[in-house]
Amino acid sequence: MRDPFAQSLIALAETRPDIFVLDGDCSHSTRSYRFGERYPHAFLNVGIAEQNMISMAAGLAHAGFRPIACGFAAIVAARAAEQIIQSIAYPSLNVKIAGHYAGMSASREGAPHHAITDIAFLRAVPNMAIWSPADDGDVGPVLETVLDTAGPAYLRLSRNPVPALEGGPYDAAGGYRFWDGGGDVLLVATGSTVREARAATAILERRSPIRASVLGLVRIKPLAGRELSRLLGRFRTVVTIEEHNVIGGIGSAIAEILSGSAGRLIRLGIADCFTETGSHDELLDAYGISAEAIARRVIDAHAPALPA
């Protein structure tokens, strides 16, 4: 998602001269250097100093700019936690944080670069909005919405390209995309795992009578509680899928909405452990969130009810 991020940022700056981009010495990885080449007066590489970067962004917001602080999701959300809370969220400043290499998309760079706790932390920070595009096509529209909505926000971006998914038009009010596949199973995913969920529905169709729909959460916080509650209520089984610890992520968010409901919730994600190294596809399968693994889990969960 890095390339559409840079392209969209450059295009949006043409009509928003108050945009200012900061980067924590990873501008070639985040592609923000391209913005710097086009708008050198509105770009600053602050070095490996995420805490200072967030504080500088707060100062720029006080001065009337729309700052965007770029860094690796696994690092910026953790290392600058105090500055995010005290300097940005508490005064509700108009600062946007772009967390790149989300989930396990850093793949072979290993556990220190895998972002598996950022949603949990930032969901608990008051005033902080969280956005997670489902594919490359979402990046531009979501970035535009984030920039034009006052207050602090976190944009969660995968390292890898995620080709545009057909269908599932974006519901701006609800903050999600929905593919109605019928049946009584709903797969709830975010970011690049939306593609895995969509692929899993095709596997289920080939191998079983199970039909599943997919809900792609683009806006993780705030969630449209009542609207989502009505949608979730249509399904007997809800399966959440995320490149994140199962504690505190979208599985927890959906559990909060379903609290008191008689429906079944299955949460797929990283089972409260540190990750290992490998290709992105290997990691998705190892932690049970590849399309194949999702389909197997759904079939296993419904095995007693399936015809022999």
N, C-alpha and C positions, 0 to 999 in steps of 0.2 A: 504493500500500500504506500510505499515511500514515494514512488514517482508521481502518482496522482495527487499526493499531498503537496509536493513541491509545485507541481503545475497549477493546482488550484490556488495555492497561496500567492503565487505570482499574479495570477489573473485577478484575484480578489483585491490585491493591493492597488490595482489601477484605479479603483473607485473608493478605496479606503486608505487615504494617505497617512492615517494615524497608526497603521499596523507597524509593529516593531518586533523583529524576530531575534531571539537569543538562542544560543546552542552551547551545550556543555562539552565541547571538543569532540563531537561526533557528527559534524555537519555533513561529511561524505556518506556516513551510514544513514542518517536521517534524510539526506538530500536537501537539507535546508541551505547548503552552500549555493545552490542554484538561485535561491531567492537573494542571497548576499551578492551574487554576481550581478543581478539585475537591479537591486536596490541596496548598494553598499552603505548608503547613509542611514538605512533602517535595519541593519544587521550587525550583530556582535557575537563573536565566538568568545565566550567568557573563560574557556579552559575547563579543566576537570575540577569544577567548583560549583556543583549543583546548588548548594545552600546559598552561595552568593548570587547565583543566577536567579533564583526565586526571589530573593530580596531585591535585586535590581529590577525584576519584573514588577514587583510591588511599587517601587519608586516610579517607574514609567507609567503605571496605571494612575498613580496619584497626579502625575503631570498631564494626564489626558490622553495618553497613548493606549492602543490596544495591543499589549504585549503577548507574544506566544513564546513560551519557553520549551525548547526541544531537548529531549534526552532519551536514554534507554529506559523503558518502563520499569524494569527491575531495579534501577538505581535511583532515578529521580524521585520516585514516589517514596522510597525508603530513606535515602540519605538526606533529603530536604524536608522530612516530615514536619519538623518543628516550624520551619519557615512557611510551609504550606498552611499549617493550622493558624499560626499566630499572625503572619504577615499578609496572607491572602484571604483565607476563609473567614477568620474572625471579623475583619472589616468588610468582607464581601466585595473584594476588589475585582475589577474586570480583567483578570489574568487567565490566560488559557495555557494549559500544559499539554504538550503533545508527547505521549509516552509511546515510543517506537519499540519494535521487537517484542510486541506483547505476547503473552503466553509463553509457549516453548518455541516460538519462531526463530529464536537465536540458535536453535538446534545444537550443532556441534560445539558451540562456545560454552555449553555446559550450564550447570545449575546456577552459578552466580549471575548469569545473564538471562535466566528464565524468570519471567514475571508471573508469579503464581499467588501473590498476596496483595497486589495493588488495588483490585476491586474491593476486597474486604476492608482494607485500610481507608480508602477514600469514600466508601459508602458510609462510614461512620463519622465522617467529617461534615459538620453542618455547613450548609450553603453551597457545597460542592456538587456540581452536576457531572455525570459520567456518560460518555458517548462511545459507542463501539461499532463502526461501520461493518456491514455484513460482507461487502465486496468493494472492489476498486471504484465501482460506479457510485457508491454511497459517499465516498470520501469528500468530494467537492461540495455536494449539497449539505452534508453534515457540518463540514468546516464553515460554510457560509452561515448556517444557523447558529453554530457555536459563537462565531465572531460577532454576530448581530444580536446575541442575547446577553444582557448585562449579567455580571457576576462571574465567579470563578468556575472553571470547567476543566475536565480532564478528558482528553481524546485518546482512545486506546487503539493503536495501529499495529497490524502485523508486519513483520519484516518482508514477507513474501507477497508476490502478486496474487490477488484473489480475483480471477476473471468474473465479470458481471454475471449474476444469476438471473435467469429468465423468470418473469412473473414476480409475484409477491410485491405489489406496489407498496411504497412506503406510506404508512399512516402517520401523518405529521402530529396529529393530536395525541395518538397513543404512543408514538415513539417506537413503532415496530413495523416489521414486514411479516405478512402472513400468507402461507401457501395452504389452501384448503384441499387436503387430500382425502377428506371423508374419514370414516372409521372413528374409533373411540380412543386413539392414542395421539397425543400431542408431543412433538419433540421441540423443546425450547432451547435455543442456542444463541450464541452471540459471537461477533467477530468471525474469524475464519472457520469456526466450527459450524456455522450455518450451512456452509457448503457440504460438510460431512453429514449433517442431518438430512439435507436434501438428497444426497447420494444414498443414505441409509433407507429412505422411503422406497427407492427403486429396488434395493436389495430385498426389502420386506415383501414387495409385490411379487418378485420372482420366486421367493422361497416359502411364502406363507400366505394365508388369507388375511393377514393383518394389514390394514390400511392406516397410514399415519399422516397427520398434518404437521406443518412446521411453523413455528413462531420464532422469528429472528429479532431479538431485542437489540435495537440500535441505540435507544436511550435507556441506559441501565438505571440511572437515577436523575430525576425522580421518575418512578414508575407510575403509569396511569392505573392506579389501584382498582377503581371500580370497573373500568372498562376491561382490564385484564382479568379481573375476577369473573366477570360474565363470560369472557372467552374461555378461560380455563375450565369453567363449570360445564362446558359442553363435552368434556372428555373424561373417560373413566380413568385413564392412566396419563400422567404427565411425566415426561422424562427431560431433565435438564442436562445440558452438555456444555462444558466449558474447559478452556485451557487455563485452569485456575484451581487452587485448593478448593475442595468441596465445602470447606468451612468459610463462610462469609461472602461467597460469590453469588452468582445468579441463582444457584440452587437454594441458597439461604433466602434470597429475596423472594423467590416464588413460594417457598415454604411459608414465609410470613403472610403472603396473600392468601394461601390456601389453609391457613391455620383454622382448625375447627371443621374443615371440609372432610367429607367421607371418602374423597377420591384418593387414588394411590399416587405417590410421588417417588420417582426413582432419580437419584442424583448421580450423574456421571461426571467425573473430573479427577483431579489428582488427590489421592486419598491421604491427605495430611502428611505428606512425606516430601523430601527433597528429590528433585528430578535427577536424571542421569544425562549422558551425552548420546547423540545419535542424529540421524537425519530427522527432519520434521515428521515425515510420514512414519518412520519407525517409532518415534516418541508418541505420536497420536495413537498408534496401535498398542504400544506398551502400556499406556495409561487408560486404555479402554474408551477412547473418544474418536477413533477412526470410524468411517462409515461401516466397515465390516464389524467392528466391535460393538457399535451401537445396535446394529441389526441383530446380532447374536444375543445381546442383553435383552432386547425387547421380546424376541422369540422365546427365550428362556423364561422370562417373566410371565408370558402368556401360555406356556406349554400346557398346564393343566386344563385350560379352556379350549385348546385347539382340538379339532377332530383327529382321531387316530389315523 
